[in-house]
Amino acid sequence: MQHFIKAAFACVLLAPFAANAAPQKKPEQSVDLSSYLSEMAQSPKYSKAYRSMATLPGWVSTGQGTSTPTTPQIIAGKTYRVGHLCEPHNCAQNQFDVILSKDGKQAWGLFSSRIGQKLYQMPFGNPNDAMLAALNAAYKANNPNDSQ
């Protein structure tokens, strides 16, 4: 009987440690194919919101913002037209600088948006280093007091 009491007492003392030492089974994770962004972006439920989010603002896509005259600029030995466009009544926050090839077959842009004190910029048209430098210079020329 004394052995039984000692064994029972040992089981009571060691049971919490034994439970933690046993391997834990992880819950099975199934892959829900409908949770992939590429699928959701095309689904009826999400496609309208996705397209709205992924579309440039109308003043950019139509070119109907507040603008300045374009100026000729030589970049890497070729002449281009450089222009600046901004959102009407919100120029300080949202701007689009554009470089157009002389023959009109290529264009590059830099969309700039300020949220609070932070400036966010996104290039368009896959500019090379020279074009990107010229786009950044165009932004700075139109925003001389901007420290970023």
C-alpha positions as CSV (number, residue, x, y, z in Angstrom):
1,M,0.0,0.0,0.0
2,Q,2.8,2.4,0.8
3,H,4.3,1.8,-2.7
4,F,0.9,2.6,-4.2
5,I,0.7,5.9,-2.2
6,K,4.2,6.9,-3.2
7,A,3.5,6.0,-6.9
8,A,0.2,8.0,-6.9
9,F,1.9,10.9,-5.2
10,A,4.7,10.9,-7.8
11,C,2.2,10.8,-10.6
12,V,0.4,13.8,-9.2
13,L,3.6,15.7,-8.9
14,L,5.0,14.8,-12.3
15,A,1.8,14.9,-14.4
16,P,2.2,18.6,-15.3
17,F,5.7,18.0,-16.5
18,A,4.8,14.9,-18.5
19,A,2.0,16.8,-20.3
20,N,4.4,19.5,-21.4
21,A,7.1,17.0,-22.5
22,A,4.6,15.2,-24.8
23,P,4.9,16.3,-28.4
24,Q,2.2,18.8,-29.3
25,K,0.2,18.3,-32.5
26,K,0.0,21.3,-34.7
27,P,-3.4,22.1,-36.1
28,E,-3.5,21.2,-39.8
29,Q,-3.4,24.2,-42.1
30,S,-5.2,23.8,-45.3
31,V,-4.5,26.1,-48.2
32,D,-7.5,28.1,-49.2
33,L,-6.9,28.9,-52.9
34,S,-9.5,31.6,-52.7
35,S,-7.2,33.5,-50.3
36,Y,-4.5,34.2,-52.9
37,L,-4.5,37.8,-53.9
38,S,-4.3,37.0,-57.6
39,E,-7.6,35.1,-57.3
40,M,-9.3,37.6,-55.0
41,A,-8.4,40.6,-57.2
42,Q,-10.3,38.9,-60.0
43,S,-13.3,37.7,-57.9
44,P,-16.6,39.5,-58.1
45,K,-16.5,40.4,-54.4
46,Y,-13.1,42.2,-54.5
47,S,-12.3,43.1,-58.2
48,K,-14.0,46.5,-58.1
49,A,-12.2,47.6,-55.0
50,Y,-8.9,46.2,-56.3
51,R,-9.2,48.0,-59.6
52,S,-10.1,51.2,-57.9
53,M,-7.1,51.0,-55.6
54,A,-4.7,50.1,-58.5
55,T,-5.8,52.8,-60.8
56,L,-4.0,56.2,-61.1
57,P,-6.1,59.2,-60.1
58,G,-8.2,60.7,-63.0
59,W,-6.2,63.9,-63.1
60,V,-3.1,61.8,-63.8
61,S,-4.6,59.3,-66.3
62,T,-6.3,62.0,-68.3
63,G,-3.6,64.7,-67.9
64,Q,-6.2,67.1,-66.6
65,G,-4.4,68.5,-63.6
66,T,-2.9,71.8,-62.9
67,S,0.2,72.0,-65.0
68,T,3.2,74.1,-66.1
69,P,4.5,74.5,-69.6
70,T,6.8,71.7,-70.7
71,T,10.4,72.6,-71.2
72,P,13.0,71.0,-73.5
73,Q,15.8,69.1,-71.7
74,I,18.8,67.2,-72.9
75,I,19.1,63.8,-71.2
76,A,21.9,61.4,-72.2
77,G,22.5,63.4,-75.4
78,K,18.8,63.4,-76.6
79,T,16.2,66.2,-76.3
80,Y,13.0,65.4,-74.4
81,R,10.0,67.5,-73.1
82,V,9.7,67.7,-69.3
83,G,6.4,68.6,-67.7
84,H,4.8,68.9,-64.3
85,L,1.2,68.1,-63.3
86,C,-0.5,68.3,-60.0
87,E,-3.9,67.5,-58.5
88,P,-6.2,70.5,-58.7
89,H,-6.6,72.2,-55.3
90,N,-4.1,69.8,-53.7
91,C,-0.9,70.5,-55.6
92,A,1.4,70.3,-52.5
93,Q,0.2,66.8,-51.8
94,N,-0.1,65.0,-55.2
95,Q,2.2,65.6,-58.2
96,F,3.2,63.9,-61.4
97,D,6.4,64.8,-63.3
98,V,6.6,63.5,-66.9
99,I,9.3,63.2,-69.5
100,L,8.2,62.7,-73.1
101,S,10.4,61.6,-76.0
102,K,10.6,64.0,-78.9
103,D,8.9,61.5,-81.3
104,G,6.1,60.9,-78.8
105,K,6.7,57.2,-78.6
106,Q,7.9,57.0,-75.0
107,A,7.0,58.6,-71.7
108,W,8.3,58.2,-68.1
109,G,6.7,59.6,-65.0
110,L,7.2,60.1,-61.3
111,F,4.1,60.1,-59.1
112,S,4.7,61.9,-55.8
113,S,2.3,61.9,-52.9
114,R,2.8,63.4,-49.5
115,I,0.9,61.9,-46.6
116,G,1.5,64.0,-43.5
117,Q,5.2,64.8,-43.5
118,K,6.2,61.6,-45.5
119,L,6.8,61.7,-49.2
120,Y,6.0,58.6,-51.3
121,Q,7.2,58.4,-54.9
122,M,6.6,55.8,-57.6
123,P,8.2,55.8,-61.1
124,F,6.3,54.9,-64.2
125,G,7.4,53.8,-67.7
126,N,10.5,51.8,-66.4
127,P,12.9,54.8,-66.4
128,N,16.6,54.0,-66.5
129,D,19.0,55.8,-64.1
130,A,19.4,58.9,-66.3
131,M,15.6,59.3,-66.7
132,L,14.9,58.7,-63.0
133,A,17.5,61.3,-62.1
134,A,15.9,63.8,-64.5
135,L,12.4,63.0,-63.0
136,N,13.7,63.5,-59.5
137,A,15.3,66.8,-60.6
138,A,12.0,67.9,-62.1
139,Y,10.2,67.2,-58.8
140,K,12.8,69.2,-56.9
141,A,12.7,72.1,-59.4
142,N,8.9,72.3,-58.8
143,N,9.3,71.9,-55.0
144,P,12.4,74.0,-54.0
145,N,11.4,74.1,-50.4
146,D,10.9,70.3,-50.1
147,S,13.7,68.8,-47.9
148,Q,13.0,65.3,-49.1
